[in-house]
Amino acid sequence: MNQRLKKLQAWMIKNDVQISLITSSENVFYLSGFYSDPHERLLALAVFQEEEPFLVCPAMEKYSAKSSGWDNEIIGYSDIDHPWELIEKGINNRIKNVKNVAIEKEHMIVERYEELSKLFPNSTFVSAEEKLRKLRMIKDNNELKTIEEACALADYAVEVGVGEIKAGKTELEILSAIEFALKKKGVKEMSFATMVLTGANAASPHGTPGLTKIQKGDLVLFDLGVVVDRYCSDITRTVAYGDINDKQKEIYDTVLKAQLAGIAASKPGATAAKVDLAARNVISEAGYGDYFPHRLGHGLGISVHEFPSMTETNQLVIEEGMVYTIEPGIYVPEVAGVRIEDDVYVTADGVKVLTKFPKELQVIK
C-alpha cells in the first residue's frame, strides 16, 4: 500500500475513524493514482484502518482505474446500478460497528450525504479535509519535478503570448495563439481559463478576454497555467506595448517591489500572514492599498487553488516542501492593472522560484 494511504490510515487510527470515504477527483487521485472526472456520476475511495481499501467508479472507467496502477479492489457500476448498495456491500464485507466516518464535507453534496447517512444512521461524520490538506501541502520530489515541468511550459506560454503582441490584435487572438502553441507541445489541459487582458480590462483581477484590441500605451496582462500529469502551474506577467505613462510605470514598479518582498519573506518558520504582509505593506505604503483586493497567493499542486491561503490573517507556519504562489497586484480602474505572479517551492532556507519568465518591465515596440 502506498505511503499516502498509510499516513491517512495512521490518522484514522489515532482519531478512531473506521472509514474514510473520499469523493473528490483530486483527493482520489492523490491517494490512489487514478484520476477521473465522472461528471454527475459517483467516484469514491473507501479507506479503512487495516482492511483492504476499494475504489468505486463508473464501469466504463474500470479498465483505466486498473491501468493507473491501483492494485486493490475496483467496484465498477453501470448507469442502472445503485452505487450506494455496492458501497454498503463492500464495507459490510470488511467491518462492522462503524462509529466515525470521515468525509470531505466541503465536497460532498447533500444528496450523497443523505445516502451515506442511511448506511450509517448511528455514526458520526467527521471532516477529512484538514488531514488531506496537510498531506497534499508538502510535496515530494516527484511532485516537485512535475510542477517544475508545468512551470516551464507556463513560461513558454507567456513567451508565445508576448511574441504575439501587435497593434490591432484582440485578446482572444493572442490567447488562441498561446493555447495552439501549447497543444503542439502535447499540452492537453490548462490549469484554468487562460487570461489575456489589455488596457482597462487588465484592471479587473479576474477579467474575461474578449475582442478588445491592443493599442500602443497599453499594459497587457497574461495569467495562465498548464497541467502536467495532473499537477498545475500558475503564472502572471504584465508587459507594456509601447511607452506607458509615469503612473502606469509607478504601479508596475510597486507591484514588482512587493512581489520580491513576498519572495524574500518566504522561508520555513515564517507565517503565511508574514509573507502576505511583507508584500502588502509595500503596496499600502505606496498609497495603493485599496487597489490590492485579494490575498497574496495560494497553495498549488493537483488543484490550482489549494491549501494554504496566503492571507494577512493566516498564522499557518511555512514548512519546507510547500508550493504556493506569490501574486500581488494593483488594479486602478481606467489607469492600469498590474499583477506579477510566481510559483515558489519552500527549501530549507528560503524558496526556489519555479516560474522564470523575466519580471522586469518589458516594453514591446
RALINPE-V777539 format. One line per field, one symbol per residue. phi: phi as a letter, one per 20 degrees, with the letter a starting at -180 (. if undefined). Layout:
phi=???
//
This chain:
phi=.fffffffffffffdldecddecegffffgednddbdelefecbcddcfcfffcddbggfdfffffffofeefcdecefdedfffffgfffffdbcleecceceffdffggffffffffcfdedddeeggfffffffeeeffffffffffffffgfffgffffefagnfegfffgfffffffgfenfebefafgdccclfffedgcfdfbefefcgneedddcbbcdclmddcbcccccddmfdefffffffffffffffffffeeagnfdgfffgfgeffffffendgfddecffabfbrfdfdcfeeedfdeegefcgofcbecbfbccdgmdaccccccecdedfcrcdeeecfgdfgddee
//
